[in-house]
Amino acid sequence: MCGIVGYVGSRQAYPVVIKGLKRLEYRGYDSAGIALLNGGIKLYKKQGKVADLENYTIGKSLEGNTAIGHTRWATHGEPSDANAHPHLSGSGEIAMIHNGIIENYASLKADLLQKGYRFNSDTDTEVLLNFIEDIYKNNGGNLEEALRIALKRVVGAYCILLIETSNPDTIIAARKGSPLVIGIGKNEHFLASDATPIVEYTKEVVYVNDYEIAIVKPDELILKNLGNEKQTPFITKLDLELDTIEKGGYDHFMLKEIFEQPKTILDCLRGRLNAEKGTIQVSGIENYLDEISKANRIIIIACGTSWHAGLVAEYIIEETCRIPVEVEYASEFRYRNPIVHKGDMIIAISQSGETADTIVAIEKAKEQGAIIMGIVNVVGSSIARISQTGAYTHSGPEIGVASTKAFTGQLAALMLVAFKIAHHKNTISEERYRELCAELALVPGKVEKILEQNDAIKAIAETLKDASDALFLGRGYNFPIALEGALKLKEISYIHAEGYPAAEMKHGPIALVDDKLPVIFVATKDIYHEKIISNMQEIKARKGQVIAVINEGDDVTPAIADSVIMIPEADEIIAPILNVVPLQLLSYHIGIARGCNVDMPRNLAKSVTVE
């Protein structure tokens, strides 16, 4: 959730950190703050966006070569100046930022209050900081040792950065369950929640593991575990370019990322799919093909938009691979007592690869002998490292909080995996396999054609901007796309929207239909097409407003619907990756028409690293 940035070196730290916070603002934007070391700790923090913090610091003393900064998604304590990070310890000699949740903060706070500590915020972070300082004062030693002792008593998730006045050239960091990457420069180091603030300065990074503590100086990086044993840093080369995290002339990151999809889908397929030869090569799963093929069942674990990708995959895998599939919300799976057998296949889907609930869920399943496959976007992420097999989506950085290109990247990767397994198992004919490969190869070009309708979709959005509710309906492969369309509209425009299987409309949702309710049908050609036409008629009979996503050449639906969006025809298994694109554009334009901040929707953050 929250974004953290740190710098130690010879540069002035403030410009590095403030720029880094802007790049991480998609992780949280309730408040922001920065602490600089220069003869003491200079602390500046402000409720609101990073721009509010930047304005607040105009004219203030900003010198210093060591600094930590934070942009917050509120958990403990409402957004306010006082609850913004960094926090100062009771002595004022230590400052800390934190991404995560300390679950046992209440008992720690009660003990500290009895010892005479006073708190200036409602956060769990200030409790942890004073707990560390209390150990530091009473046990002797140094801050690193105090942190190590404290973390052995802490319950919860954290990524922590600490600075202290007595060691002005040092940042001490630790992580468990929340990501941390350290960039290695020449006599300087950069710390951040992900690589986007770092890529401008260095391509060499170290991904810190859970239960590791980093002692970071300009010319030295030491990693230790909680047992005080030194660990060897593994240096990774970033495959990330600066222009991928800039807007590139678009008004919003969301629009840029929607329009990047022909390229990002092609990047996912590139080097893997050869439609002419009818071959699929996904290196991450090749060594596990036999085990996957023999799996008695597959359990897909995900959250949010990734869960919708999992529902599409369920339909595809069961039809082509003939393996039973269950799709679980990670947040539910981890807390109940699921039945997992040795040899079961778990597919974990996550854009960031750091989704907290998904990580815990797959760790539990792995302990029970399941094979873990990761479908993630971020190289070096926690889920990628936990998984035994899997595939990267290669969608590039996604800055807009509402997922767009990451979703279609997930669908492309899942289709590749499913078709590869089906071919290996001989559960589809060679002819059908080659047909699906050829259809998948055409997707980037078809998405380009859909994007040409941007202006027409914008015009439809204008007619819907004043709606208070919306209903999205689809059947078969298009049902999960209806769910995703409803989620996008909720996230971006704050219009209440629900997705349903079209056949379920008569079992309750039809009671909502009146002349003010827009009903969006995902109605491209498939075996259900005649039935979904009947569902449209039922809505029209009750004066509902029908908007339909249909295929070119459909001459029946336009006579029924109030508005149609025509897209290229595709095999029904491939169609979901196309059908979602107009719904993304529709949500975007409705959000803009309503004056919403589509890149940073209220109350949301990009990478959900807390429960």
DAPE-V883945 format. One record per residue. N is the residue number from 1. RES is the residue in one small letter. OMEGA is omega in whole degrees, 0 to 359 (* if undefined). BURIAL is b if it has 16 or more other C-alpha atoms within 10 Angstrom, else e. D_LAST is the distance of its C-alpha to the last C-alpha in Angstrom with 1 decimal. Layout:
# DAPE-V883945
n=(N & N)
res=(RES & RES)
omega=(OMEGA & OMEGA)
burial=(BURIAL & BURIAL)
d_last=(D_LAST & D_LAST)
This chain:
# DAPE-V883945
n=(1 & 2 & 3 & 4 & 5 & 6 & 7 & 8 & 9 & 10 & 11 & 12 & 13 & 14 & 15 & 16 & 17 & 18 & 19 & 20 & 21 & 22 & 23 & 24 & 25 & 26 & 27 & 28 & 29 & 30 & 31 & 32 & 33 & 34 & 35 & 36 & 37 & 38 & 39 & 40 & 41 & 42 & 43 & 44 & 45 & 46 & 47 & 48 & 49 & 50 & 51 & 52 & 53 & 54 & 55 & 56 & 57 & 58 & 59 & 60 & 61 & 62 & 63 & 64 & 65 & 66 & 67 & 68 & 69 & 70 & 71 & 72 & 73 & 74 & 75 & 76 & 77 & 78 & 79 & 80 & 81 & 82 & 83 & 84 & 85 & 86 & 87 & 88 & 89 & 90 & 91 & 92 & 93 & 94 & 95 & 96 & 97 & 98 & 99 & 100 & 101 & 102 & 103 & 104 & 105 & 106 & 107 & 108 & 109 & 110 & 111 & 112 & 113 & 114 & 115 & 116 & 117 & 118 & 119 & 120 & 121 & 122 & 123 & 124 & 125 & 126 & 127 & 128 & 129 & 130 & 131 & 132 & 133 & 134 & 135 & 136 & 137 & 138 & 139 & 140 & 141 & 142 & 143 & 144 & 145 & 146 & 147 & 148 & 149 & 150 & 151 & 152 & 153 & 154 & 155 & 156 & 157 & 158 & 159 & 160 & 161 & 162 & 163 & 164 & 165 & 166 & 167 & 168 & 169 & 170 & 171 & 172 & 173 & 174 & 175 & 176 & 177 & 178 & 179 & 180 & 181 & 182 & 183 & 184 & 185 & 186 & 187 & 188 & 189 & 190 & 191 & 192 & 193 & 194 & 195 & 196 & 197 & 198 & 199 & 200 & 201 & 202 & 203 & 204 & 205 & 206 & 207 & 208 & 209 & 210 & 211 & 212 & 213 & 214 & 215 & 216 & 217 & 218 & 219 & 220 & 221 & 222 & 223 & 224 & 225 & 226 & 227 & 228 & 229 & 230 & 231 & 232 & 233 & 234 & 235 & 236 & 237 & 238 & 239 & 240 & 241 & 242 & 243 & 244 & 245 & 246 & 247 & 248 & 249 & 250 & 251 & 252 & 253 & 254 & 255 & 256 & 257 & 258 & 259 & 260 & 261 & 262 & 263 & 264 & 265 & 266 & 267 & 268 & 269 & 270 & 271 & 272 & 273 & 274 & 275 & 276 & 277 & 278 & 279 & 280 & 281 & 282 & 283 & 284 & 285 & 286 & 287 & 288 & 289 & 290 & 291 & 292 & 293 & 294 & 295 & 296 & 297 & 298 & 299 & 300 & 301 & 302 & 303 & 304 & 305 & 306 & 307 & 308 & 309 & 310 & 311 & 312 & 313 & 314 & 315 & 316 & 317 & 318 & 319 & 320 & 321 & 322 & 323 & 324 & 325 & 326 & 327 & 328 & 329 & 330 & 331 & 332 & 333 & 334 & 335 & 336 & 337 & 338 & 339 & 340 & 341 & 342 & 343 & 344 & 345 & 346 & 347 & 348 & 349 & 350 & 351 & 352 & 353 & 354 & 355 & 356 & 357 & 358 & 359 & 360 & 361 & 362 & 363 & 364 & 365 & 366 & 367 & 368 & 369 & 370 & 371 & 372 & 373 & 374 & 375 & 376 & 377 & 378 & 379 & 380 & 381 & 382 & 383 & 384 & 385 & 386 & 387 & 388 & 389 & 390 & 391 & 392 & 393 & 394 & 395 & 396 & 397 & 398 & 399 & 400 & 401 & 402 & 403 & 404 & 405 & 406 & 407 & 408 & 409 & 410 & 411 & 412 & 413 & 414 & 415 & 416 & 417 & 418 & 419 & 420 & 421 & 422 & 423 & 424 & 425 & 426 & 427 & 428 & 429 & 430 & 431 & 432 & 433 & 434 & 435 & 436 & 437 & 438 & 439 & 440 & 441 & 442 & 443 & 444 & 445 & 446 & 447 & 448 & 449 & 450 & 451 & 452 & 453 & 454 & 455 & 456 & 457 & 458 & 459 & 460 & 461 & 462 & 463 & 464 & 465 & 466 & 467 & 468 & 469 & 470 & 471 & 472 & 473 & 474 & 475 & 476 & 477 & 478 & 479 & 480 & 481 & 482 & 483 & 484 & 485 & 486 & 487 & 488 & 489 & 490 & 491 & 492 & 493 & 494 & 495 & 496 & 497 & 498 & 499 & 500 & 501 & 502 & 503 & 504 & 505 & 506 & 507 & 508 & 509 & 510 & 511 & 512 & 513 & 514 & 515 & 516 & 517 & 518 & 519 & 520 & 521 & 522 & 523 & 524 & 525 & 526 & 527 & 528 & 529 & 530 & 531 & 532 & 533 & 534 & 535 & 536 & 537 & 538 & 539 & 540 & 541 & 542 & 543 & 544 & 545 & 546 & 547 & 548 & 549 & 550 & 551 & 552 & 553 & 554 & 555 & 556 & 557 & 558 & 559 & 560 & 561 & 562 & 563 & 564 & 565 & 566 & 567 & 568 & 569 & 570 & 571 & 572 & 573 & 574 & 575 & 576 & 577 & 578 & 579 & 580 & 581 & 582 & 583 & 584 & 585 & 586 & 587 & 588 & 589 & 590 & 591 & 592 & 593 & 594 & 595 & 596 & 597 & 598 & 599 & 600 & 601 & 602 & 603 & 604 & 605 & 606 & 607 & 608 & 609 & 610 & 611)
res=(m & c & g & i & v & g & y & v & g & s & r & q & a & y & p & v & v & i & k & g & l & k & r & l & e & y & r & g & y & d & s & a & g & i & a & l & l & n & g & g & i & k & l & y & k & k & q & g & k & v & a & d & l & e & n & y & t & i & g & k & s & l & e & g & n & t & a & i & g & h & t & r & w & a & t & h & g & e & p & s & d & a & n & a & h & p & h & l & s & g & s & g & e & i & a & m & i & h & n & g & i & i & e & n & y & a & s & l & k & a & d & l & l & q & k & g & y & r & f & n & s & d & t & d & t & e & v & l & l & n & f & i & e & d & i & y & k & n & n & g & g & n & l & e & e & a & l & r & i & a & l & k & r & v & v & g & a & y & c & i & l & l & i & e & t & s & n & p & d & t & i & i & a & a & r & k & g & s & p & l & v & i & g & i & g & k & n & e & h & f & l & a & s & d & a & t & p & i & v & e & y & t & k & e & v & v & y & v & n & d & y & e & i & a & i & v & k & p & d & e & l & i & l & k & n & l & g & n & e & k & q & t & p & f & i & t & k & l & d & l & e & l & d & t & i & e & k & g & g & y & d & h & f & m & l & k & e & i & f & e & q & p & k & t & i & l & d & c & l & r & g & r & l & n & a & e & k & g & t & i & q & v & s & g & i & e & n & y & l & d & e & i & s & k & a & n & r & i & i & i & i & a & c & g & t & s & w & h & a & g & l & v & a & e & y & i & i & e & e & t & c & r & i & p & v & e & v & e & y & a & s & e & f & r & y & r & n & p & i & v & h & k & g & d & m & i & i & a & i & s & q & s & g & e & t & a & d & t & i & v & a & i & e & k & a & k & e & q & g & a & i & i & m & g & i & v & n & v & v & g & s & s & i & a & r & i & s & q & t & g & a & y & t & h & s & g & p & e & i & g & v & a & s & t & k & a & f & t & g & q & l & a & a & l & m & l & v & a & f & k & i & a & h & h & k & n & t & i & s & e & e & r & y & r & e & l & c & a & e & l & a & l & v & p & g & k & v & e & k & i & l & e & q & n & d & a & i & k & a & i & a & e & t & l & k & d & a & s & d & a & l & f & l & g & r & g & y & n & f & p & i & a & l & e & g & a & l & k & l & k & e & i & s & y & i & h & a & e & g & y & p & a & a & e & m & k & h & g & p & i & a & l & v & d & d & k & l & p & v & i & f & v & a & t & k & d & i & y & h & e & k & i & i & s & n & m & q & e & i & k & a & r & k & g & q & v & i & a & v & i & n & e & g & d & d & v & t & p & a & i & a & d & s & v & i & m & i & p & e & a & d & e & i & i & a & p & i & l & n & v & v & p & l & q & l & l & s & y & h & i & g & i & a & r & g & c & n & v & d & m & p & r & n & l & a & k & s & v & t & v & e)
omega=(184 & 177 & 179 & 180 & 174 & 177 & 172 & 183 & 184 & 179 & 165 & 190 & 187 & 181 & 180 & 185 & 182 & 177 & 178 & 179 & 178 & 181 & 179 & 187 & 176 & 180 & 180 & 185 & 175 & 180 & 181 & 180 & 181 & 175 & 180 & 175 & 176 & 184 & 186 & 181 & 173 & 187 & 177 & 178 & 189 & 171 & 179 & 183 & 178 & 178 & 177 & 176 & 181 & 177 & 181 & 184 & 180 & 179 & 180 & 180 & 186 & 181 & 177 & 182 & 177 & 181 & 172 & 181 & 190 & 168 & 201 & 162 & 193 & 170 & 178 & 180 & 182 & 177 & 179 & 176 & 184 & 183 & 177 & 174 & 1 & 174 & 176 & 175 & 182 & 180 & 184 & 185 & 180 & 174 & 184 & 167 & 191 & 170 & 181 & 179 & 175 & 189 & 181 & 183 & 186 & 180 & 176 & 181 & 180 & 179 & 182 & 178 & 178 & 179 & 176 & 177 & 176 & 187 & 182 & 181 & 177 & 190 & 171 & 182 & 179 & 176 & 180 & 180 & 180 & 174 & 177 & 181 & 179 & 177 & 181 & 183 & 189 & 182 & 185 & 180 & 182 & 183 & 179 & 180 & 178 & 178 & 182 & 179 & 182 & 185 & 176 & 179 & 184 & 173 & 179 & 181 & 181 & 155 & 190 & 168 & 182 & 169 & 178 & 186 & 184 & 177 & 189 & 180 & 185 & 167 & 176 & 184 & 176 & 179 & 166 & 175 & 177 & 193 & 175 & 176 & 181 & 177 & 184 & 176 & 177 & 184 & 175 & 177 & 180 & 179 & 181 & 177 & 172 & 191 & 187 & 177 & 189 & 191 & 179 & 188 & 182 & 175 & 181 & 184 & 173 & 175 & 182 & 180 & 174 & 177 & 175 & 175 & 179 & 173 & 192 & 176 & 180 & 186 & 184 & 173 & 178 & 174 & 177 & 171 & 183 & 174 & 178 & 177 & 181 & 178 & 179 & 178 & 178 & 185 & 180 & 177 & 180 & 172 & 188 & 179 & 184 & 185 & 179 & 180 & 174 & 184 & 175 & 177 & 177 & 179 & 184 & 176 & 182 & 180 & 178 & 184 & 173 & 182 & 176 & 191 & 174 & 180 & 185 & 176 & 177 & 178 & 178 & 182 & 187 & 178 & 180 & 185 & 172 & 186 & 181 & 180 & 182 & 180 & 174 & 179 & 176 & 190 & 184 & 181 & 187 & 184 & 183 & 185 & 181 & 181 & 179 & 182 & 181 & 182 & 178 & 178 & 176 & 174 & 178 & 183 & 182 & 177 & 172 & 180 & 179 & 176 & 177 & 175 & 178 & 177 & 175 & 181 & 178 & 180 & 184 & 184 & 181 & 181 & 187 & 185 & 180 & 174 & 178 & 182 & 171 & 179 & 187 & 165 & 181 & 182 & 176 & 183 & 187 & 187 & 174 & 183 & 187 & 177 & 179 & 181 & 173 & 181 & 172 & 179 & 175 & 174 & 179 & 182 & 181 & 177 & 186 & 188 & 182 & 182 & 191 & 182 & 181 & 179 & 181 & 181 & 183 & 175 & 178 & 181 & 180 & 178 & 182 & 173 & 179 & 173 & 183 & 174 & 179 & 171 & 187 & 181 & 190 & 179 & 178 & 182 & 184 & 181 & 177 & 182 & 179 & 186 & 174 & 183 & 179 & 183 & 171 & 180 & 178 & 180 & 183 & 182 & 176 & 186 & 177 & 185 & 178 & 187 & 177 & 183 & 177 & 180 & 180 & 174 & 177 & 179 & 179 & 180 & 180 & 176 & 177 & 182 & 182 & 182 & 178 & 180 & 181 & 179 & 180 & 182 & 185 & 178 & 169 & 181 & 177 & 180 & 180 & 178 & 180 & 178 & 180 & 177 & 180 & 179 & 180 & 180 & 181 & 187 & 182 & 179 & 180 & 176 & 176 & 180 & 177 & 182 & 176 & 180 & 183 & 182 & 179 & 179 & 176 & 179 & 176 & 180 & 179 & 181 & 185 & 191 & 183 & 179 & 175 & 180 & 175 & 179 & 178 & 184 & 176 & 178 & 176 & 181 & 182 & 177 & 177 & 178 & 173 & 176 & 181 & 177 & 178 & 179 & 180 & 182 & 177 & 184 & 194 & 186 & 184 & 171 & 177 & 183 & 178 & 174 & 181 & 164 & 185 & 181 & 180 & 181 & 183 & 182 & 176 & 187 & 181 & 177 & 181 & 191 & 169 & 185 & 179 & 186 & 171 & 178 & 183 & 179 & 168 & 196 & 176 & 189 & 174 & 183 & 182 & 194 & 180 & 180 & 181 & 172 & 178 & 177 & 176 & 180 & 179 & 177 & 181 & 179 & 179 & 174 & 176 & 180 & 185 & 172 & 187 & 169 & 187 & 178 & 172 & 181 & 176 & 182 & 179 & 185 & 182 & 179 & 182 & 190 & 173 & 179 & 176 & 172 & 184 & 180 & 181 & 179 & 178 & 173 & 186 & 177 & 182 & 189 & 183 & 183 & 176 & 189 & 181 & 187 & 177 & 178 & 174 & 180 & 179 & 179 & 179 & 185 & 175 & 178 & 179 & 181 & 179 & 177 & 182 & 173 & 189 & 179 & 183 & 181 & 184 & 174 & 183 & 171 & 190 & 189 & 188 & 184 & 172 & 181 & *)
burial=(b & b & b & b & b & b & b & b & b & e & e & b & b & b & e & b & b & b & e & b & b & b & b & b & b & b & b & b & b & b & b & b & b & b & b & b & b & b & e & b & b & b & b & b & b & b & b & b & b & b & e & e & b & b & e & e & b & e & e & e & e & b & b & b & b & b & b & b & b & b & b & b & b & b & b & e & e & b & b & b & b & b & b & b & b & b & b & b & b & b & e & e & e & b & b & b & b & b & b & b & b & b & e & e & b & e & e & b & b & e & e & b & e & e & e & e & b & e & b & e & b & b & b & b & b & b & b & b & b & b & b & b & b & b & b & b & e & e & e & e & e & e & b & b & b & b & b & b & b & b & b & e & e & b & e & b & b & b & b & b & b & b & b & b & b & e & e & b & b & b & b & b & b & b & b & b & b & b & b & b & b & b & b & b & b & e & e & b & b & b & b & b & b & b & b & b & b & b & b & e & b & b & b & b & b & b & b & b & b & b & b & b & b & b & b & b & b & b & e & e & b & e & b & b & b & b & e & e & e & e & e & e & b & e & e & e & e & b & e & b & e & e & e & e & b & e & e & e & e & e & e & b & b & b & b & b & b & b & b & b & b & b & b & b & b & b & b & b & b & e & e & e & b & b & b & e & e & e & b & b & e & b & e & b & b & e & e & b & b & e & e & b & b & e & b & b & b & b & b & b & b & b & b & e & b & b & b & b & b & b & b & b & b & b & b & b & b & b & b & b & b & b & b & e & b & b & b & b & b & b & b & e & b & b & e & e & e & e & e & b & b & e & b & b & b & b & b & b & b & b & b & b & b & b & b & b & b & b & b & b & b & b & b & e & b & b & e & e & e & b & b & b & b & b & b & b & b & b & b & b & b & b & b & b & e & b & b & b & b & b & b & b & b & b & b & b & b & b & b & b & b & b & b & b & b & b & b & b & b & b & b & b & b & b & b & b & b & b & b & b & b & b & b & e & b & e & b & b & e & e & e & e & b & b & e & b & b & b & b & b & b & e & b & b & e & b & b & b & e & b & b & e & e & e & e & e & b & b & e & b & b & b & e & b & b & e & e & e & b & b & b & b & b & b & b & b & b & b & b & b & b & b & b & b & b & b & b & b & b & b & b & b & b & b & b & e & b & b & b & b & b & b & e & e & b & e & e & e & e & e & e & e & b & e & e & b & b & b & b & b & b & b & b & b & b & b & e & e & e & e & e & b & b & e & b & b & b & b & b & b & e & e & e & b & b & b & b & b & b & b & b & e & e & e & e & e & b & b & e & b & b & e & b & b & b & b & b & b & b & b & e & e & b & b & b & b & b & b & b & b & b & b & b & b & b & b & b & b & b & b & b & b & b & b & e & b & e & b & b & b & b & b & e & b & b & b & b & b & b & b & e)
d_last=(10.1 & 12.9 & 16.1 & 18.2 & 21.9 & 24.6 & 28.3 & 31.0 & 34.5 & 37.7 & 36.6 & 35.8 & 32.1 & 31.4 & 32.2 & 30.1 & 27.0 & 27.4 & 28.0 & 24.9 & 22.8 & 24.3 & 23.4 & 19.7 & 19.6 & 17.9 & 14.7 & 15.0 & 18.2 & 18.0 & 20.1 & 21.4 & 23.4 & 25.5 & 27.2 & 30.5 & 32.6 & 36.3 & 38.2 & 35.2 & 31.8 & 32.0 & 28.9 & 28.4 & 25.4 & 25.2 & 23.1 & 23.1 & 23.3 & 24.5 & 28.0 & 28.1 & 27.5 & 30.2 & 32.6 & 32.0 & 33.0 & 36.2 & 39.1 & 37.1 & 37.6 & 35.3 & 37.1 & 35.4 & 34.6 & 31.3 & 28.3 & 24.5 & 22.8 & 19.4 & 18.3 & 15.4 & 12.7 & 12.6 & 9.9 & 12.5 & 15.8 & 17.1 & 18.5 & 21.8 & 24.0 & 23.3 & 19.5 & 19.9 & 19.7 & 21.6 & 22.3 & 25.5 & 26.1 & 28.5 & 31.4 & 30.6 & 31.1 & 27.5 & 25.0 & 21.4 & 18.6 & 15.0 & 11.9 & 8.8 & 8.1 & 10.9 & 10.3 & 14.1 & 15.2 & 17.2 & 19.5 & 20.0 & 20.9 & 23.3 & 25.1 & 25.4 & 26.8 & 29.4 & 30.4 & 31.1 & 28.2 & 27.6 & 24.6 & 24.8 & 21.3 & 18.5 & 16.0 & 14.5 & 15.9 & 19.4 & 19.1 & 18.2 & 21.1 & 23.5 & 22.6 & 23.5 & 26.6 & 27.7 & 27.7 & 29.5 & 32.2 & 32.8 & 32.6 & 34.4 & 33.7 & 31.8 & 28.4 & 27.3 & 28.1 & 26.5 & 23.2 & 23.5 & 24.3 & 21.4 & 18.8 & 20.2 & 19.3 & 15.8 & 12.8 & 9.5 & 9.0 & 11.7 & 14.4 & 17.2 & 20.7 & 23.4 & 27.0 & 29.8 & 33.3 & 35.2 & 33.9 & 34.0 & 33.9 & 30.7 & 27.0 & 24.9 & 21.5 & 18.9 & 15.8 & 13.3 & 10.4 & 11.1 & 14.4 & 17.8 & 21.2 & 24.5 & 27.5 & 30.9 & 33.8 & 37.3 & 37.1 & 33.7 & 30.0 & 27.2 & 23.5 & 20.6 & 17.1 & 19.1 & 22.8 & 23.7 & 25.0 & 26.8 & 28.8 & 31.4 & 32.5 & 32.1 & 31.2 & 30.7 & 27.2 & 25.5 & 21.9 & 20.7 & 19.2 & 16.6 & 18.4 & 21.0 & 22.6 & 24.6 & 27.7 & 28.7 & 32.2 & 34.3 & 36.1 & 33.9 & 30.5 & 29.9 & 26.9 & 26.5 & 24.3 & 23.4 & 26.8 & 28.5 & 29.8 & 30.3 & 28.7 & 30.4 & 28.6 & 28.6 & 29.7 & 28.7 & 30.6 & 28.6 & 29.5 & 28.7 & 31.2 & 31.1 & 32.3 & 29.3 & 27.1 & 29.7 & 30.5 & 33.8 & 35.7 & 33.2 & 32.3 & 28.5 & 26.3 & 25.3 & 29.0 & 29.7 & 27.0 & 28.3 & 31.8 & 30.8 & 30.0 & 33.5 & 33.3 & 29.7 & 30.4 & 33.7 & 32.0 & 29.8 & 33.0 & 35.3 & 36.7 & 35.1 & 37.0 & 40.8 & 41.8 & 45.5 & 45.4 & 42.8 & 40.6 & 36.9 & 35.8 & 32.1 & 32.5 & 29.0 & 29.7 & 33.5 & 33.4 & 31.3 & 33.2 & 35.0 & 32.0 & 30.0 & 33.2 & 33.6 & 30.0 & 30.3 & 27.2 & 24.3 & 20.7 & 18.8 & 15.0 & 13.3 & 11.3 & 13.1 & 16.5 & 16.2 & 16.1 & 19.3 & 20.8 & 20.1 & 22.1 & 24.9 & 24.9 & 25.2 & 28.4 & 29.8 & 29.2 & 30.6 & 33.6 & 34.5 & 33.4 & 33.8 & 30.8 & 28.7 & 25.2 & 22.1 & 19.2 & 15.8 & 12.5 & 10.3 & 7.7 & 10.9 & 12.8 & 10.8 & 11.3 & 14.8 & 17.8 & 18.7 & 22.2 & 22.3 & 25.8 & 27.1 & 28.0 & 25.4 & 24.1 & 20.4 & 19.9 & 16.6 & 16.6 & 14.8 & 16.5 & 15.1 & 14.8 & 11.7 & 8.9 & 6.4 & 6.3 & 10.0 & 10.9 & 10.2 & 11.9 & 14.9 & 15.3 & 15.9 & 18.2 & 20.0 & 20.8 & 22.4 & 24.6 & 23.2 & 24.1 & 21.2 & 21.9 & 19.9 & 20.5 & 19.2 & 20.7 & 20.1 & 22.6 & 21.6 & 17.8 & 15.8 & 16.0 & 19.6 & 20.4 & 18.9 & 20.7 & 24.3 & 25.4 & 24.4 & 25.2 & 24.3 & 24.6 & 26.4 & 25.4 & 25.4 & 23.1 & 21.5 & 21.3 & 21.1 & 17.6 & 18.6 & 19.1 & 22.8 & 24.5 & 21.5 & 21.6 & 25.3 & 25.0 & 22.7 & 25.3 & 28.1 & 26.7 & 25.9 & 29.4 & 31.0 & 29.3 & 30.3 & 33.8 & 34.3 & 33.3 & 35.5 & 38.4 & 38.0 & 38.0 & 40.8 & 39.0 & 40.2 & 43.7 & 44.6 & 45.6 & 42.3 & 40.4 & 42.6 & 42.2 & 38.4 & 38.6 & 41.1 & 39.0 & 35.9 & 38.0 & 39.1 & 35.6 & 35.5 & 38.9 & 38.0 & 34.9 & 37.3 & 39.5 & 36.8 & 35.9 & 39.6 & 38.9 & 36.7 & 39.3 & 39.9 & 36.2 & 36.1 & 39.0 & 37.3 & 34.2 & 36.6 & 37.7 & 34.1 & 32.7 & 33.6 & 32.0 & 29.6 & 28.4 & 28.7 & 28.7 & 28.2 & 30.0 & 30.7 & 31.9 & 31.4 & 29.9 & 29.6 & 27.4 & 24.1 & 25.6 & 26.1 & 22.4 & 21.7 & 24.4 & 23.1 & 19.6 & 21.4 & 23.6 & 20.9 & 19.0 & 22.2 & 24.6 & 22.7 & 25.1 & 23.7 & 24.1 & 23.7 & 24.5 & 26.6 & 29.0 & 32.3 & 33.9 & 31.4 & 32.4 & 35.2 & 33.0 & 31.6 & 30.6 & 34.3 & 34.6 & 32.9 & 35.6 & 38.1 & 39.8 & 36.9 & 34.2 & 33.7 & 33.0 & 32.1 & 33.3 & 32.5 & 35.9 & 37.1 & 39.6 & 38.7 & 40.0 & 38.5 & 40.1 & 42.8 & 40.4 & 38.1 & 41.3 & 42.0 & 38.6 & 39.5 & 42.7 & 41.0 & 39.0 & 42.1 & 44.1 & 41.8 & 42.1 & 38.6 & 38.2 & 37.7 & 36.3 & 36.5 & 35.5 & 38.5 & 40.5 & 43.6 & 46.6 & 45.1 & 47.9 & 46.9 & 43.5 & 44.9 & 47.4 & 44.7 & 41.8 & 41.9 & 40.3 & 39.7 & 38.1 & 40.0 & 38.5 & 40.1 & 40.4 & 38.5 & 38.2 & 35.7 & 33.5 & 33.4 & 33.3 & 29.5 & 29.2 & 32.0 & 31.2 & 27.9 & 29.6 & 31.6 & 28.6 & 26.8 & 29.9 & 30.4 & 27.0 & 27.6 & 31.1 & 30.1 & 27.5 & 30.2 & 32.7 & 30.6 & 30.1 & 26.4 & 24.8 & 23.9 & 22.5 & 20.1 & 19.2 & 18.2 & 14.7 & 13.4 & 12.8 & 13.6 & 11.3 & 7.6 & 6.9 & 3.8 & 0.0)
